[in-house]
Amino acid sequence: MLEIKNIFKFHSKLKMKVLFFTLFCLAHSLGHAKYTFGEQEQWTVSGYSNLKIQAKNHHPTEVELDDLSLFISAKINRWINPFLEIELFSIPIWESGEGLRLDRAEFIVERIYNDFKINDKNSIRLGKFLSPLNHWNLIHAAPLVWTVNRPMTTRYSFANFITGIKYRHNFNLLDGQAVEFYWQPYQELDPKPLGKQARHYQGVLGATWTILDDLDSYYALTIQHDNIKKSSETRSTASFDLSLKETHFELEGQLLFTLIENNSNKQHDNDWGGHLQAVIPIPMDLNLITRYEHFEFSNQKKASDILLTGVTFRPRPDISLKLEWQQT
């Protein structure tokens, strides 16, 4: 899976108005290759890339290659099922006034883990993996979501990645009902720099109850407790998120509350917020997108209200053309 994404951003002085133009082009021949050795050993190689063109007021136009990701996974037996995702990001290609760049790139091991399948209902994951705190975090790769912008409630207040162990018990394989318990005893392996994420975590403990997860619906409750690296600050988060797909519309949303302790810079005792997004398919493979989000940061006096509207042209599942307008 190869993704090429073009983003154009425009900011006004009075209100932030962002216009996103996104083109997704996924190539199956490069992105999804399977190699089988024997009857059980199957290796899969896939990936995607993100080409971003950005033009802000009073800033030079930039072309940047971001999220150049490679996935390698295997299903060998009950005990050996490795997964690896490595990523290059923030690769400047061209800048107005400067010309061709290609002078730096950042590298990260996004995920690396092994799944131990005890039986059909119980499994253990060991390594670095995505936090199951909400549905968006599990499917956050740009080809899999409707919008370019990610809601604040899906990424800001909690640990998005876990380096440790996760236990999962499936109650019903047909409707996806399950519980997960995960623990990060130390710090995250190879985290992104603080400019790319809000904070680094020293220890994480969490649990998720997936009430329903099938082709049409997703409902889940999650709690997570975090210790912040090089700080006495702790964060305790509770979240409920949902996704509902019907013939004539799709809905998804999340409510989140984070209690924050031992932070002298906070204006409030907590982060809290929620978002609701609607997708309505219309003729000619077009989809109308609208989303409203309210979020209150503990370290800011004023809350943030974000309204997003847009249209996505999706003639087939692996190609999308997105146009978005966002106001805060």
Secondary structure as GFF3:
##gff-version 3
##sequence-region A 1 328
A	DSSP	beta_strand	17	25	.	.	.	ID=ss1
A	DSSP	alpha_helix	28	31	.	.	.	ID=ss2
A	DSSP	beta_strand	32	37	.	.	.	ID=ss3
A	DSSP	beta_strand	41	54	.	.	.	ID=ss4
A	DSSP	beta_strand	62	75	.	.	.	ID=ss5
A	DSSP	beta_strand	82	89	.	.	.	ID=ss6
A	DSSP	beta_strand	91	95	.	.	.	ID=ss7
A	DSSP	beta_strand	99	100	.	.	.	ID=ss8
A	DSSP	beta_strand	106	117	.	.	.	ID=ss9
A	DSSP	beta_strand	122	130	.	.	.	ID=ss10
A	DSSP	alpha_helix	135	138	.	.	.	ID=ss11
A	DSSP	three_ten_helix	142	144	.	.	.	ID=ss12
A	DSSP	three_ten_helix	152	154	.	.	.	ID=ss13
A	DSSP	beta_strand	161	172	.	.	.	ID=ss14
A	DSSP	beta_strand	177	184	.	.	.	ID=ss15
A	DSSP	beta_strand	201	213	.	.	.	ID=ss16
A	DSSP	beta_strand	217	228	.	.	.	ID=ss17
A	DSSP	beta_strand	234	245	.	.	.	ID=ss18
A	DSSP	beta_strand	250	261	.	.	.	ID=ss19
A	DSSP	beta_strand	270	282	.	.	.	ID=ss20
A	DSSP	beta_strand	286	296	.	.	.	ID=ss21
A	DSSP	beta_strand	304	316	.	.	.	ID=ss22
A	DSSP	beta_strand	319	327	.	.	.	ID=ss23
###
